[in-house]
Amino acid sequence: MSKESSKWLNQNVLVGMTSKRGNAWHYKENDQASEPNHYIGAIPIDDVRRRLFHWSAVEAPVYVYAGGNYHNQEDRKAVVRDDTFETLGVFKDGYSIHQYSEWLLDTVSNIIDDSNLQIGSAGLLKNGGVAWVSIEMEENLTAEGFEFRPHLLATTSHNGTLATTFKRVCTAVVCDNTLAAGLGEQGQEHKTRHSKHSGFKLQNVRDALGIVHSFADDFTAEIQRLCAISVADVE
């Protein structure tokens, strides 16, 4: 059972490629915002930016009330949404914010510009404390009669629960449970911690692009290997 309400999921999760895999399990027409959150084809990057990542996370000072006065905790800072001013987390001074628009969308944009990859899903969880973008090949792949869709999952957080992660997965991420399932898969991944010295590197994007293409080849080879195993009839 998801920890998010169906209304939250249907207003803060975008699901694409429904012509290839159908609607997400949580789809409810009555929970939609002013425009549907499901797309027959790929999700445009501009829609993700406009509908989900239109705000930024900003730093704010932390004060403790004691002895009748407020005392600034100079070695701590809060991370706050600049639209709702909701506090997403409190961290030590060395924590570095990875903006969703930059670390997920700009990265994904660089990946899909010169490839056949497209956005298959994107979403916010925990009031915006966690976000992801999943990119996929346009068409389903088939090996030995088995149809599959390899994904590259890009995810990060403002609440301290996730490093910025690029990971190849099979799970179609459309909620908190499927995000956890995808991150729990065995597979190649690249992580960047939220530290002062973390920074976006183009090579990370190139590595991520190689991950999803090699995934299709590796998964096809594994299916072919399993199908080649002879199984004796049991009387």
N, C-alpha and C positions, 0 to 999 in steps of 0.2 A: 504494500500500500504506500502510495506517495505521501510524503510529508507536506506537499503543496496541495492547495485546493485545485479543483478542476478549473475554476474561474481564473486563478493565477496562471495555470499552465496554458490555457487557451488565449490569454492576453499577453503572455510574456515568453511564449515559445513559438517559433515559426517552423513549420514542417513543410518541406518541399518533396518533390519527386513522388507525389501521391499516385500518379499514373503508373508508377513502377511498383509501389509497395502498399498503397492504400492509406487511409487516415491513421493518425496516431490513436492509441487506445483511449486517450482522455478526451477525444474530440466531442464537444457538445455545442450544437448550434446556438443555444441560448447563452453560452458563456463567452461568445465572441465579442470583441471590442467593435469599433466602428467599421473595421474591415476584417475579412476572414484571415485566420492565421495559417491556413493550409494552401499550398501552391501545387498546381498540377505538375509543373516543371521545377526548374531550379529557382532558388530564392535570390533575387537581385541583391547585390551588396548594399546598394543605397537603401533598400527596405530595412535591412538589418541595422544599419546606422540610424535611420530615421525612427524606427519603431522600438528598438531595444537599447542602442548605445548612443543615444542623443545627449546623455549626461556624462559628467566626469566625477571621479573620486578625488577629493581634496583633503589636505591635512588640516587638522584643527588642534589647538592646545588642549591639554587635559588638566583639570583642576580637581583637587580634593578638598572637601569642606571639613575642617577640624579646628577646634578651639575658637569657634566663632568667626573664622576667616576662611577664604578660599586660597589654596596654595597651588601654584603652578608646578606640575610634575614635568620638569624640563627634560627628563630622559624618556618620556612617553609622548605619544601622539595618537590622536584619533583619526580614522579614515572615515569620511563623511560624504554622502551623495550631495552634489551641489544643486540638485533640484528639489529634493524633499528634506534635505539636511538630516537624514537618518544616519545614525552612527552604525557603520558596518563592522568595525573592529578597533581595538586599541593595541598599539604595538610599541616596541622599543624604537628609539630614534633611528636606528639603522635600517628600518624597514623601508623598502622602495615600492611605490605604487606602479603597477603595470596596467595602464589604461586599456580597457577592453577595445576601444576603437583602434588603438595603435598596435597592441600586441596580438590581437586576434584578427581584426578586419584588415588592417593594412598588410599584415603578413599574408593572410589568405588572398588578398588582392594580388600580391606579387606572385603567389603560387599559381593562381588560375589564369593569369594574363596570357601565358605562353603554354597552356596545356589544355587538356580536355576535361579538367576538373571543375566542378561547380558546387555551390553551397546546397547541402541537403537538409540541414537543420541548424538552428541557432536558438539560444535561449538564456534566460536569467532565472536564477534560483535564490532562495534565502533573501528575499527583498532586494536583490541585486548584488548580494555578497559573492555569488558564483556566476560564471558565464561560460558558455562554450559556443564554438562554431564547428560544424562537421562538413568536410568537403568530400565529394564523391565523384566517381566517374559517371558520365551521363547515362550510359547504358548498363543494364545488368550483364554480368559475365556468366558463362556457362562452362562447366567442366564435368564430363561424364554424366550429363543430364541433370546436374545439380546447379541451380541458379544462385548467385551470390552477388553482393555489392560491397567491395572494400571501401572503407572510410579512413580518412585522416582526421582525427579528433584534435582540435585545438581548444584548450581550456585554461582558465586561470581564476583567481579569486581576489576579492578585496577584504575578506574576513579571516585570512590566515590559514584556511583549510587546504589550499592547493598551491603548489608551485605552478608557474606557467609551463604547460605540458603539451607536446605534440606526440601523438601516439597513433599507431595503426590499429584499427579495431574492426570487428565484424558487426558489433551491436549497433543498431540504429538508435541513436541517442535522441530521446524526445521528452525526458523527464529526469528527476533526480535518481530514480532507481536504475534507469538505463545508463545514465552517466556513470554511476558507481560500477555497474556491470562492465562497461567499456574500459574503464580505468583498471579494473581487476583482471582483464584478459592478459594472457601471456603474449608478449610481442614487443617489437622495437619501439623505443620512445626517446624523446629528448626533453630534458627539464631545465628550466632556468629559475633559480631561487629569487625571492623578493629581497635582494640585498642591495646595499649602496652601490656595489660595483657591477650589478647586472646591467646588461644593455642589449638592445636589439642588434643582431648580426645577420647580414644577408646570407651567410653560409648556413645558418640555422634553417632558413627557408629552403635552400637547395637540398639540404639533408632531408627535410620533411617531405619535399616533393619526391625524392628518391624512395622514401619509405612507402608511400601509397602505391607507386607503380611496382615496386618489388613485391609488395604484399600480394598483388593480383597474381604474379608469376609463382610465388611461393605457395599460395593457397591452392592454385590449380595443380601444381606438382604434388601437393599432399593428397588432394582428392584422387588424383590418378594413381598414386601409390597405394592408397587404401582400397581402391576398386580392383587393383591387380592381385590382391590377396585372395587366395583360394580358400573357400570355406566348404568343408565336407558336410554332406547331409547327415543328420542324426536320426537314427531309427528308433 
